[in-house]
Amino acid sequence: MDKIPDQKRAVQYLYPPVDPFDQRMLAVGQGHQIYVEQCGNPKGIPVVVLHGGPGGGCSPSMRRYFDPAIFRIILFDQRGCGRSGPHASVVDNTTWHLVADIELIRETLQIHDWIVFGGSWGATLSLIYAQAHPEAVRHLVLRGVFLMTQAELDWFYGGGAGRFWPEVWARFTALIPKEEQDDFIGAYHRRLFSGDTQIETQYARAWAGWENALASIHSSGGMSEGPGEYARAFARLENHYFTNAGFLDTDGQILAQMDRIAHIPGVIVQGRYDMICPPTSAYELAQAWPNAELKMVRNAGHALSEPGISAELVRAMDRIGQQ
């Protein structure tokens, strides 16, 4: 596909929609089954796509960043979300379960090594997976870097981002009594896991709405919540992981272990005005990873669909595909 050199619309950079040639439910243990699909060229360069959240699920639009004639594209819904089940379950659902699931997918599909492509929490998981299995990763392509640190959680759930979006932050915080407002992650946790589906869905929509409102640089602050079922899975899983600090051993673990993947080439695409995952994390990652190229995209926020971000991701994958 010819690439248009300006950045008028993200869709101008994307490859046409392509249907999967393989869809399956894969049993991964502990009662979980995950949805896995493949599309593109069955004999092409394998690339696995790790979605955000945790709890976001994959979507057909994620197939469009890759030339289907060149790449064998693997997408899956992580435990508890999308078409995977049990839906919205946090039982036996940790970072290390997800890392094992990714390895099981690779082994099941008989792939020796692959490109790992992830954004936001998907970037977090990409880095953790690569550090655990460096021999299985030939390239990393990351977007909207989140390093699963307490400082990042404090920024987004402790009022930092709220200073830029006070009216949206007020809606998010108004649902929590004053005496609990020293810990919004904990306060929402108690309600998202109350056992009352109606209450869980109410607070899930507020949790998801706060994040969605800040995703795009073009946002007017409207809190798009999505369907209740989706919001409940997204919010419960995300809150579960954040309550447990991503199930990492130490704060700052990802940066501390970058020596494990220093040899792996990478591309980091980061929106300059990302309110959810501020650019300092992408910059710090690039400083610790000399084999990575940092693309800071002006006039862009967090969303995968931002025109400048889409353009850089497609360019990156096209370059890799031609190597």
JOZI-V788838 format. One record per backbone hydrogen bond with DSSP energy under -1.0 kcal/mol. CO is the residue of the C=O (numbers start at 1). NH is the residue of the N-H. If there is no record, write none. Layout:
# JOZI-V788838
[[CO	NH] [CO	NH]]
This chain:
# JOZI-V788838
[[9	12] [10	13] [22	38] [24	36] [26	34] [29	32] [32	28] [33	85] [34	26] [35	77] [36	24] [37	75] [38	21] [38	22] [39	73] [41	44] [45	72] [46	115] [47	74] [48	117] [50	119] [52	56] [59	62] [60	63] [61	64] [64	15] [67	70] [67	71] [70	45] [71	41] [72	47] [73	39] [74	49] [75	37] [78	81] [80	88] [81	84] [85	33] [86	89] [90	93] [94	98] [95	99] [96	100] [97	101] [98	102] [99	103] [100	104] [101	105] [102	106] [103	107] [104	108] [105	109] [106	111] [114	138] [115	48] [116	141] [117	50] [118	143] [119	122] [120	124] [121	125] [122	126] [123	127] [124	128] [125	129] [126	130] [127	131] [128	132] [129	133] [133	136] [134	137] [136	114] [139	116] [140	267] [141	118] [142	269] [143	120] [149	153] [150	154] [151	155] [152	156] [153	157] [154	158] [155	161] [160	163] [161	164] [161	165] [165	169] [166	170] [167	171] [168	172] [169	173] [170	174] [173	176] [177	180] [178	181] [180	183] [183	187] [184	188] [185	189] [186	190] [188	192] [189	193] [191	194] [196	200] [197	201] [198	202] [199	203] [200	204] [201	205] [202	206] [203	207] [204	208] [205	209] [206	210] [207	211] [208	212] [209	213] [211	214] [212	215] [215	302] [215	303] [216	219] [222	224] [227	231] [228	232] [229	233] [230	234] [231	235] [232	236] [233	237] [234	238] [235	239] [236	240] [237	241] [238	242] [239	243] [240	244] [241	246] [242	245] [244	247] [245	248] [250	253] [252	256] [253	257] [255	258] [257	260] [258	261] [261	264] [265	140] [266	293] [267	142] [268	295] [269	144] [270	297] [271	274] [278	281] [279	283] [280	284] [281	285] [282	286] [283	287] [284	288] [289	292] [291	266] [293	268] [295	270] [297	272] [300	273] [303	306] [306	310] [307	311] [308	312] [309	313] [310	314] [311	315] [312	316] [313	317] [314	318] [315	319] [316	320] [317	321] [318	322] [320	323]]
